[in-house]
Amino acid sequence: MGRGSTAAAAAGPEAAARHHGNRHGRSERARQAVLEAADDLLVEKGFAGVTIEGIAARAGVAKQTVYRWWKTKTDVLLDAFLQDAAEALTPPDLGDLASDLRAHLRQLALFLTESDAGAVFRALIGHAQHDPAFAAALRSGYLDEQRRRDRLPLERAVERGRLAAGLDMAAEIDQLVGPVYHRVLMTAEPVDEAFTDRLVASFLRRVDAVGPADTERTGGA
C-alpha cells in the first residue's frame, strides 16, 4: 500500500485523487454486495441459516471484508434494513395531507409485507426479543428515525395551516402506523389499501382536517 501511495503522490494530486476514488468505489461496491447478499440469504434460508461465511460467499468477498464493517450477522442485516427503509419509507409530498398519508401508509404496508426488507424486519424483531442490546440498537436505528419520517406529512400540513400547531404528533402517528405493525407482527390479518385508507380517514375525522376533496374520497364520513 505504501508503494502505491508513493506512486500516486509522484504522479501529482489528480492521480492521487483518482486512486482514492477508485479504491472507495470498490469498497462501496463490496459493501453493497454484502448488504444485498444478507437480504437474499435471509429470505432463502431464514434467520438461523444466515452466517457471516455465507454472506461473504454470496457477495463474492473475503470473510475479513465483512468483519471490517460489521461484528455479527445481525449488524449486517440491520444495516441492510436501515438502508432499504430510508429509501422506501420517506413519505411523498403530493401537496395534500390526505394523499400524502394514504400513499405513505400503503407503501409502509407493502414494504413490511411484500418486500425482502420486510422479511428482514420481522426476523430482526424476533431476534430483538432475546437480545436487549440489539433491541436498543434497532429502536434507535430504525424506530426513532422512522417516526421522524412518519411525522413529515403532518409537519408539512401544520406549515400549510392544514393542521393545528399544537397537535400531539407522537400520539397521532402511533394511531396511524401502529395498527399496520400490529397486523404485520401479531395478527397476520390483511394490510390492504382499504385498511390503510380507513386509518387515514379516521385520522382526518379525529383532527377535523377533512376538506372538500377529502370528504368526497372518504365517503363524507
N, C-alpha and C positions, 0 to 999 in steps of 0.2 A: 504494500500500500504506500510505503514511503517513496518507492521509486516512481510510482505513478503520479503522486502529488508533486514530486520534484519536476517531472517532465511537463506536467500541466503548467506549473509556475513558469518554467523556462519558455514555454510557448506563448506566454502572455495571459492577461486577465480574461480574454474572450475564450481561450481554450480551457482555462480553469473553470469558467462558468459552465461551458458545455459539459465538461467532465462531471461536475457536480449534478447538473440537471439530469444527465443520463443515469447516474447512479441512483438518484432519487426516484426517477421514473421506474427503474427496475424494482426498487424496493416497494413502491406503491403498488405496482402490478402484482408482486408476490403477496403483499398484504391483502389485496382484494381477492386474489385467488384463494387464500386461506379462508377468508370470510365466506365466500361462496361455497367452498368445499364443506365447511362446517354446517351450513344451512342444508345442503344436499344430503349429507350423511345423516343428519338428524331425521329428516323426512323419510329416508330409506330404512334406517336401522333403529330409530328410536334413541332416546337419551342414553340408555345404557350401552348402546352399540357404538357411540361416538368416542373415539380416542384421539389423543394428540398424534399418534403414529398414523392413524387412518386419515386424519385431516391432512397431514403433511404429504402422504402418498397421493391422495386425491388432488391436492393442489399442485403437485409436482415440485415440492420444495423439500429441503432438508428439515428434519425434526428440529434442529437447532434454530432454524429460521423462525419457526413457530414460537419457540421458547424465548426468542429475542423480544417478542412483543407481549406474550401472554404467559401466565404461570399455569393455568389449568384450562381444560376444555370449556368449562362454564364461562371463563373470561372471554374466550373466543366467541362462543355463542352469544354472549351478552353484547359484545361489540358489534357482531353481525346484526343482531336485532335492533340495537340503537340506531345504526346507520339506516336500516330499512324503515324504521319508524319515522325518523327525521325527514326522509324523502317522501313517504306516503301519507303521513298523518298531519301535515300542516294544512289547516283549513283554507279553502279558497276565498278570495274576496270577489264576490259576484255583485257587490253593490247593494245587497238586500239581506237583511238579517235572516229571514226565514229560509231563503235559498241557500245561504252560507251554511246554516245549521243542518238543513236536510242533506246537502252534499257531504258535509263532514261526517255526520253520523252514518250515512250509507257507506262511505269509504272506510270508516273505522270498523263497521261490521264485516265488510268484505275482507279487510286486512286481517282481522282476528280469526275468521272462519275459513277463508279460502286460500290464503297465501302461505307459502313456506314459512314466512316470518311469523305468521300466526301460530304455526305448529311449534316454532322455536319458543315463542312466548309462553305457550301452555306448558312446555317442558320446563322452562325456567321458573315459572310459578310453582310447579310441583317440587322442583329442587329447593326452592327458597323455603319451603316448609320445614326442611331438615337442616338448613344452614343459615343461622341468624346473620352472620356476616355478609353472606351473599344476598340475603333478603334486603339488608340495608343498602347494598350496592345497587340492587335492582330498583328499589324505591327512589334513590337519589338520581340514578342514571336515566330511568325511564319515566316513572310515575310523576316525579316532580316536573320534569321537562315537558311531559305530555300534558299535564294540567296547564302549564303556561301556554302551550299551543291551543288547547281546548278553549281557553279564555279569549282568544283573538277575535272571533266573531262578535262576542259580547262587548269587548273593549271598543271595537270599531263602531258598534251600534250606539254606545254611550257617546263617542265623539261626534256622531251624526245627530245626536239628540233623540235617537230612537228608543233608548232605554234610560232609566233614571240613573244618575251618577252614584246613588247610594245602594245600588243593587248588591245583594250578597252573592258575589260571583262564585265563590267556592261552593256554597250550598247549591246554587243553580246548576253548576257544572256536574256536581255529584248526581243530581236528579236527571240530567240529560244523558250522561255516559254510563252512570252506574248500572242501569238496567241492561245495557249492552254487555258489559263484563259479567254480570250475574248470569245471563243466559249462556254466554260462551263458556264460562268456567264452572257453573253449578248445575243448571237445569238442562242444558243442551236443547232447549226449545229454539224454534226458528228465529233468526235475527234478520228478517227480510225488510224490504223498504217500507212495507205497511207498518211494521213495528216501529222502526226508527222515525218514520214520519209522524206517528202518533206521539212519540216523545217530544218532538218539536212542537206539534200543535198544542200539547199540554203546557209546555213551557210558555208559548206565546200567550195563551189564555191566562196563565198564572201571573205573568208580569204585565198583562194588559198592553201587549205590544203588537196586537193584530191590526194591521192596516187594511185598506180596502182590497188590495191584491191578495193579501194573505187570507182574508176572510173567505174569498171565493175558493182558494185552493184547499182550505181546511174545512169546507162544508158549512161555513157560517157559524161554527161552534165557538 
